[in-house]
């Protein structure tokens, strides 16, 4: 008998997508909406078990690369 362990994850992901993140930075006026959009985008770009190795690698490079560019931009603006 094969067990399907993806049911709990998919239900939790659907609930999180439906409700969205809350509290903390997401509750700040002006910043919260942008932070929520960025969080949802990065969650959607997460590598899936059904993705091929090349797609997983491309998604990871894109996610980490764009995060690094964003941090660099914030550092430049701050300085």
N, C-alpha and C positions, 0 to 999 in steps of 0.2 A: 504494500500500500504506500503510495507516494503522498507526502504531506505538502500542502501548498502554504508556504510561509509568507507569501506576498499579500494575503488578504488583510492582515493587520496593518501592514505598511501602507497599502493603498487606501484603506479607510482613514488612517491617520493623516495621510497626505491630502486626501479630499477634504477632510475637516479643517485642516490648517489652511488650505487654499480658500475655502469658503469663508472662514472667519478672519484670516489674515493675521499678521503679527500685531500685538498690542502692548501697550506699556512702554516704559523706557524712552528711547529715542523716537519710537513710532508715535508717541503721544505729543511730541513737541509741535507747536504750530509752525507752519512753514517748512519744516524739515521732515516731519513725519510722513507726509504723502510721498515725497521723493524716496525716503528710506524704505517705505513699504514697497514701492514699485521696484526698487533695486533688489530688495530681498526676494520678491517673487520671481524676478528675472533670473537671479542666480539659482534659485531653487528649481526653476524649469530647465536650466542648462546643466543640471547635475547629470553625470553619466548614469545610464540605465543598464540593467543587467542584460537587456536585449541588444544593446549597442555593440557594434563590432569594435575590435581593439583600436582601429584607427579613429573611429568616431569618439570613443572614450578619451583617447589621447588628445584629440583636437579640442574636445570640450574642456578638459582639464587645463590645457595650455591657454585657452581663451579665458576661462574663469580666473585663473591665477594671474595671467598677464594683464587683464583689464583691471583687476583689483590693485595690482602694483602701479599701473598707470594712474589710477584714481588716487592712490595714496601719495604718489609723487606730485600730482596736481595740487592736492590739499597742502602738502608741505611747501610747495612753491608759493601758493597764495598766502599761507600763514607767515612765511618769512618775508 
